[in-house]
Amino acid sequence: MGSYSTSARLGVPSRIHHVAMVVQSIEASLGLYRDMLRLPLETVLDIPADRVRIAFLGVGESKVELVEPTDDTTGVARFLASKGEGFHHVCLEVADLAEELTRLAIDGVELIDSAPRRGAEGPVAFLHPRSCGGVLVELIEAPGGPSWAALKMAPRG
Amino acid sequence: MGSYSTSARLGVPSRIHHVAMVVQSIEASLGLYRDMLRLPLETVLDIPADRVRIAFLGVGESKVELVEPTDDTTGVARFLASKGEGFHHVCLEVADLAEELTRLAIDGVELIDSAPRRGAEGPVAFLHPRSCGGVLVELIEAPGGPSWAALKMAPRG
């Protein structure tokens, strides 16, 4: 329980975990986000399974995520081809992701992922933009939450 | 200087101040953001000068802003008519907005507002999406920064 914030324990999202932008090139986009806006670059990471490369830059308790498709077969690549660079999704941190998904489904929210799955930064699930006013919303479970163990994910130190 | 975070003092954006979504109806959208995602509603505010109504919901050190056009003459209303509901802009907090704008202009970033102006929550300026990978970026000055006094804005207690 030590890593839960008070608000997370009460079932209220505890922070914006990240805001994700689709970009043509992470390298080129760092010119804006790292060099001009001076957000500290934390990670650049290939995710071969998703055929994307991602970067995280820090801003307070949140991050900006840059997502660059590495081939043209994925949803993110089609997004880039059809809409161009821009906002992709916002990710909110919750205390108990499985419980949250159950509750949202009962409330009639359309889920892309009906159960937590392994994400780069923890257990995640996406909600459908049709249920979220056109916004793709991701939920991530706070470190120490029950889905970390269920998915055999080890919080990084 | 008391309200400056360490990072703000060093000229690094200190937090995501808010993420703004354009909505048809704040009342309807509270069904998702307040009732289903359980973000605490902080303010609902008419801004007649901008012909919008806005709501702020809290999440950690950040907010989600909902923006509802109140007539069909504004840029936000045209955005809603052409693209539908969805993400509108992300706002980063900086320590010294005028200095930041000067530096960004020198770096070649296209500014919508070349100087700080009065926003609902403090001195603000927008950067053009053409310079920001398709993302509309707003900057807001942290309470206690120099533009508050220059614009005769009083930080709220």
Contacts between the chains, C-beta under 8 A, distances in Angstrom:
chain1	res1	chain2	res2	distance
A	5	B	60	7.8
A	7	B	60	7.5
A	11	B	38	6.4
A	12	B	38	5.1
A	12	B	39	7.1
A	12	B	40	6.7
A	13	B	37	6.3
A	13	B	38	7.0
A	13	B	39	6.2
A	13	B	59	5.1
A	13	B	60	7.8
A	14	B	59	7.5
A	14	B	60	5.7
A	15	B	59	6.2
A	15	B	60	3.2
A	15	B	61	7.0
A	15	B	62	6.9
A	16	B	16	5.6
A	16	B	19	6.6
A	16	B	59	5.6
A	16	B	60	6.5
A	16	B	62	4.7
A	19	B	16	6.6
A	19	B	19	6.0
A	19	B	90	5.5
A	21	B	133	6.0
A	21	B	134	7.8
A	21	B	135	5.7
A	23	B	133	5.5
A	29	B	133	5.6
A	32	B	109	7.5
A	32	B	131	7.1
A	32	B	132	6.0
A	32	B	133	6.5
A	35	B	107	7.7
A	36	B	103	7.9
A	36	B	104	6.0
A	36	B	107	4.8
A	36	B	109	5.9
A	37	B	13	6.3
A	37	B	92	6.9
A	37	B	137	7.8
A	38	B	11	6.4
A	38	B	12	5.2
A	38	B	13	7.0
A	39	B	12	7.1
A	39	B	13	6.2
A	40	B	12	6.7
A	59	B	13	5.2
A	59	B	14	7.6
A	59	B	15	6.2
A	59	B	16	5.6
A	59	B	92	6.3
A	60	B	5	7.9
A	60	B	7	7.5
A	60	B	13	7.8
A	60	B	14	5.7
A	60	B	15	3.2
A	60	B	16	6.4
A	60	B	61	5.6
A	60	B	62	7.6
A	60	B	93	7.8
A	61	B	15	7.1
A	61	B	60	5.6
A	61	B	61	5.7
A	61	B	62	8.0
A	62	B	15	6.9
A	62	B	16	4.7
A	62	B	60	7.6
A	62	B	61	8.0
A	62	B	62	6.4
A	83	B	134	7.9
A	84	B	134	5.5
A	85	B	133	4.2
A	85	B	134	4.1
A	85	B	135	7.7
A	86	B	129	7.5
A	86	B	133	6.8
A	86	B	134	3.3
A	86	B	135	5.7
A	87	B	87	4.3
A	87	B	90	7.4
A	87	B	134	7.5
A	87	B	135	5.5
A	90	B	19	5.6
A	90	B	87	7.4
A	92	B	37	6.9
A	92	B	59	6.3
A	93	B	60	7.8
A	103	B	36	7.9
A	104	B	36	6.0
A	107	B	35	7.7
A	107	B	36	4.8
A	109	B	32	7.5
A	109	B	36	5.9
A	129	B	86	7.5
A	131	B	32	7.1
A	132	B	32	6.0
A	133	B	21	6.0
A	133	B	23	5.5
A	133	B	29	5.6
A	133	B	32	6.5
A	133	B	85	4.2
A	133	B	86	6.9
A	134	B	21	7.8
A	134	B	83	7.9
A	134	B	84	5.4
A	134	B	85	4.0
A	134	B	86	3.4
A	134	B	87	7.5
A	135	B	21	5.7
A	135	B	85	7.7
A	135	B	86	5.7
A	135	B	87	5.5
A	137	B	37	7.8
